[in-house]
């Protein structure tokens, strides 16, 4: 029995030791201890320590804790006394359990709204606007009183609405926010003008509706100077609300359109977000797109900056914006001028280029009754080549007018006229639009003088025209001839054929100046109809040498590159006798004429060839896109002539066999 008693006593001793150690370990592993010992959560823990109620909740209550990192506190715009309690929720929930909203320990505050966003085969979770760092979250442990607690780490500080003590309302909805904005602490905006129109149009119930909604409220700062209050009617007020969606800025993707409450049978208004990154700064804009208008509501996009984002309310989220949506009350000139003092506004650099160097261009924008302006974004002006242009006022003027079309071109109209020449206010300069389809999405590109830009924000409406924001400055080339051909979707066939025998390699040489007459894909298709047998040979490897010779006929190499107008003047001086232009192999003999509609034609080998796109400028030359190939019968011998690589090999093999037989006979 003695050994057995010893074992029991030893077991009891070990059990006591295990309980003591386990208790110590349990205390060390509580959520509170976890936060306290994590160096990256030190600022959040200091916030907790300053709140007696928060520390009591950690000790006695079941909780979900959302802990911002130290980096998150660098961007915190306010310092609320009750900040700690807004990060503590009275129901413990892991990430899988988080639902649409969750109440906090901060009495009288709106709930926290949870958003799940699927992105690249993963699901991101946001609490209000703060992204949950999933791999650091879901830490679960009971506190010293046995209450379950769950810790999640987030990337932003959660900021509640804190009202003045005499405000007289509790857990405000959007109506109370609108009606008592001046009673909210740390909010430097007023919304009286818009609020007056909401009351005048009897639309207050929209802001009282229970549920999950997104509200956009224009602030007073520029309201009266930009928009006449009478323009804010019932439909416009409807167009500032997205029902049944709580949309915070971070989890909401760019350019995803949501139906506003002004989406009806007769009027259709969509709303989307757009983020602009300027260095480390991110500015967020909201866009209303009136896709179907009526007699008092013009179609097109209205762009407004979100000046105070992500304000949670009982029935959703509020965003304060710089101007009303839907209302088209500015000219193109007035729209640009609105960025005069906004150094990080989306078109500030474009406005500065006009204002500083070309005030007469601004006069055109003021006087013209119908126009389309292709406005380069701020990032488009960062190219060093563009900065050099800014110092050349003559060149800058030509470039600015290249961005101006004397008619109103919406994206819908552009789609109907894709690949057509569009005249600009620049002398002899045209634009060419293209529409690229990616599933249900359409991307509009525009080429001007060799630069292909993408329309990143289409259809901004003005009273006298339309503005499309583009991602490059037109007319400032940044590609070599070779690179341009490789990336232009209209020149695929010529690029592919030029890969034979490395013909394309020379086109990136910056020490030369090229004038390249490039057949577009349409030209090769036309040749397929005219010369079907020869066309088949073009795309056979054995005829690569012949193809190279034909392409060399299109490539002029001289001391300078020639515009079509220069070639026309040279033809005129020669009495429209043929010009002899040096190519990489021989001489190209042509003459150039211009029609009454300013289209150019090349006369070659008794054929009049239309120049589809003239003067595509590149860093080492100029491309002219043409509608026919410089091909003549006999360039490729279809039936008898061309000695292909395979036939030449066969001849050599036969000759070698004959020599061997002759040698053996001797």
C-alpha positions, 0 to 999 in steps of 0.5 A, spaced: 500 500 500 505 504 501 507 505 494 500 506 492 499 511 497 506 515 495 503 515 488 496 518 490 500 523 494 504 525 488 498 525 483 495 530 488 501 534 489 502 534 481 495 536 481 495 542 485 501 544 481 498 543 475 492 548 477 496 553 480 500 553 473 494 553 469 491 559 473 497 563 472 497 561 464 490 562 464 491 569 467 497 570 462 493 568 456 487 572 457 485 577 452 486 583 456 493 580 457 494 579 450 493 586 448 497 589 454 503 584 451 502 586 444 507 591 442 503 593 436 497 594 440 500 599 445 496 605 443 490 601 444 491 599 451 493 606 453 486 608 451 483 602 454 487 604 461 484 611 461 477 608 461 474 605 468 468 602 464 472 599 459 477 596 464 471 593 468 468 590 462 474 587 460 474 584 467 467 582 468 464 581 461 463 577 455 466 581 449 468 582 442 474 587 442 476 590 436 483 592 437 486 598 432 494 597 431 499 603 433 499 605 425 491 606 425 492 611 431 497 615 426 491 617 422 485 618 427 482 624 426 479 625 433 480 623 440 474 621 443 473 620 451 469 614 449 473 611 444 475 605 448 467 603 449 466 603 441 471 598 440 468 593 445 461 589 443 457 585 449 456 579 445 463 575 443 463 573 436 468 570 432 469 572 425 464 567 422 459 569 427 459 576 425 453 578 422 450 585 419 451 589 425 453 588 432 452 593 438 457 596 442 458 598 450 458 605 448 451 607 450 447 611 445 452 610 439 450 607 433 452 599 431 458 597 428 456 595 421 460 589 418 461 588 411 464 582 407 467 583 400 470 577 396 476 579 393 481 574 389 478 568 392 478 570 399 473 574 403 475 580 407 471 583 413 470 590 415 467 593 421 465 600 419 471 602 415 476 598 418 479 592 415 480 586 420 487 583 419 484 576 419 490 572 421 491 576 427 484 575 429 479 570 432 483 570 439 479 567 444 479 566 451 475 566 458 477 572 463 478 571 470 471 571 471 470 565 466 467 570 461 468 568 454 472 574 450 474 574 442 479 579 440 480 581 433 485 586 430 483 592 425 487 597 421 483 603 422 480 606 429 473 606 429 470 613 431 462 613 433 458 619 433 459 623 440 453 629 441 453 634 445 450 633 452 444 637 451 443 634 444 437 631 446 437 624 442 440 617 443 443 613 438 441 618 432 439 615 425 440 619 419 434 624 420 437 626 427 444 627 424 441 631 418 437 635 423 442 636 429 449 636 425 451 642 429 450 638 435 455 633 433 462 634 436 468 634 432 464 635 426 467 642 422 461 642 417 454 644 416 448 642 412 443 647 413 442 648 405 441 641 403 437 640 410 432 646 408 431 643 401 429 636 405 424 639 409 421 644 403 420 637 399 417 633 405 423 628 404 424 627 412 421 620 412 427 617 407 432 619 413 428 616 418 427 609 415 429 603 419 434 598 415 441 599 412 442 605 407 447 609 405 446 617 405 450 622 401 449 629 404 452 636 401 455 641 406 454 648 406 461 650 404 460 651 396 453 649 396 450 656 394 456 658 390 456 651 385 448 650 385 442 654 385 438 651 391 432 651 387 435 645 383 434 640 389 428 637 388 424 631 390 428 627 385 435 630 386 434 628 394 432 621 392 438 621 388 442 622 394 440 615 398 442 608 396 437 604 400 438 597 403 446 597 402 451 600 407 457 602 403 463 604 407 469 607 402 474 602 404 470 595 402 466 598 396 470 597 390 471 603 385 466 604 379 461 599 382 454 602 380 448 602 385 441 604 384 439 610 388 432 611 390 431 616 384 432 609 379 424 609 377 421 607 370 422 615 368 428 617 371 435 612 372 440 614 377 446 610 379 451 612 384 458 609 385 465 611 388 472 613 386 478 613 389 484 617 387 491 616 390 496 622 390 502 619 393 500 617 400 494 621 400 487 617 398 481 622 396 475 619 395 469 621 390 462 619 389 459 619 382 452 620 380 450 617 373 444 619 370 443 614 365 436 616 363 434 623 364 428 627 363 426 635 362 429 637 368 435 632 370 440 632 365 444 625 363 451 624 365 456 624 371 456 629 377 462 628 381 463 630 388 468 629 393 467 626 400 469 631 405 467 627 411 466 619 410 464 613 414 459 616 419 455 611 422 448 612 424 443 607 427 440 606 420 446 606 416 452 610 414 452 618 412 458 621 407 458 628 407 460 631 400 462 637 397 456 638 392 450 636 390 449 630 386 445 629 379 445 637 379 448 639 372 449 647 374 456 649 371 459 650 365 466 646 363 470 652 365 466 653 372 467 645 373 475 646 372 475 652 376 472 648 382 479 645 382 483 652 383 485 651 390 485 644 391 492 641 389 490 634 390 483 635 386 483 630 380 484 635 375 488 641 379 494 640 374 490 640 368 487 647 370 494 649 372 497 648 366 491 652 362 491 658 367 498 659 367 500 658 360 494 658 356 488 663 358 485 664 351 484 656 351 480 657 358 476 663 354 474 657 348 471 653 354 467 659 356 465 661 349 463 654 346 456 652 347 457 644 345 464 641 347 467 635 349 474 636 353 479 630 354 482 632 361 488 629 363 488 626 370 493 629 375 498 623 374 498 624 367 502 630 368 507 627 372 511 624 366 518 628 365 516 629 358 510 632 359 513 637 364 518 639 358 512 641 354 509 645 359 515 650 358 514 650 350 508 655 350 507 654 343 507 646 343 503 646 349 497 650 346 497 645 340 497 639 345 491 643 349 487 644 343 488 636 341 484 635 347 478 639 345 472 637 340 467 642 338 461 637 339 458 633 345 461 626 345 458 621 350 461 614 351 454 612 348 455 616 342 463 614 342 461 607 342 457 608 335 463 611 332 468 607 334 474 607 329 472 613 326 476 620 325 474 625 330 476 632 328 479 637 334 480 644 335 488 643 334 490 644 326 490 638 322 489 634 329 484 628 330 482 623 335 481 616 334 476 612 339 476 605 340 471 601 345 474 594 348 469 589 351 471 585 357 465 581 359 460 586 361 465 592 362 467 596 356 473 600 356 474 607 352 481 609 349 482 615 345 489 616 341 491 623 339 498 624 335 501 617 337 498 617 345 493 612 346 489 614 353 484 610 357 478 614 359 478 613 367 472 617 368 467 618 363 461 623 362 462 628 367 456 633 365 456 640 364 451 645 361 455 646 355 459 639 354 462 633 357 468 632 360 472 625 360 478 624 365 483 620 361 490 617 364 495 620 359 496 627 356 495 626 348 500 629 343 506 627 348 509 621 345 512 616 350 513 610 345 518 608 340 515 606 333 516 599 335 513 599 341 507 603 338 506 597 333 506 592 338 501 595 343 496 598 338 490 593 337 489 596 330 496 593 328 496 586 330 497 583 323 503 588 321 506 587 328 506 579 327 509 579 320 514 584 322 517 579 327 519 574 321 527 575 320 527 580 326 524 586 322 521 589 328 528 589 332 530 596 328 524 600 330 526 601 337 533 604 335 533 611 338 538 614 333 534 613 327 528 617 324 522 613 321 516 614 317 512 608 317 506 607 313 503 601 317 497 597 314 492 596 319 488 589 320 483 592 315 488 593 310 490 585 310 483 583 310 482 587 304 488 584 301 486 577 302 480 578 298 484 581 292 490 576 292 487 570 296 493 565 294 499 571 296 495 572 302 496 565 305 503 565 303 504 572 307 503 568 314 507 562 312 514 561 315 517 559 308 515 566 305 518 570 311 524 573 306 519 576 301 514 579 307 520 582 310 522 585 303 514 588 302 515 591 309 521 594 308 518 598 302 513 601 307 519 604 312 522 610 310 529 612 314 531 619 313 534 625 317 527 626 319 520 623 320 515 626 315 508 628 317 503 627 312 502 635 311 509 635 310 509 630 305 503 633 301 507 640 301 513 636 298 508 633 293 505 640 291 512 643 290 514 637 285 508 639 281 505 632 284 510 628 281 512 622 285 516 623 291 522 618 292 523 617 299 529 612 301 527 606 305 531 601 308 531 597 302 530 601 296 526 607 294 518 608 295 515 612 290 509 616 292 505 622 291 500 625 297 494 629 296 489 632 301 481 631 300 476 637 302 474 633 308 482 634 310 483 626 309 490 624 306 491 619 300 497 616 298 498 615 290 502 609 289 503 604 283 496 607 280 492 606 287 490 611 291 490 609 298 487 612 304 491 614 310 486 612 316 490 615 321 495 620 320 501 623 324 501 618 330 507 621 333 513 616 336 519 618 340 523 616 334 519 617 328 512 617 325 507 612 323 501 613 318 496 608 318 494 606 311 488 602 308 492 598 303 498 594 303 504 596 298 503 590 294 504 588 287 503 582 283 510 578 283 512 580 290 510 573 292 510 568 286 504 563 288 505 558 282 512 558 280 517 563 283 519 564 290 524 559 292 522 557 299 526 555 305 523 548 304 524 548 296 531 550 297 533 545 302 530 539 297 534 542 291 540 542 295 538 535 298 537 532 290 544 536 288 548 533 294 545 526 292 547 526 285 554 528 287 554 522 291 552 518 286 557 521 281 562 520 286 561 513 287 560 511 279 567 514 279 
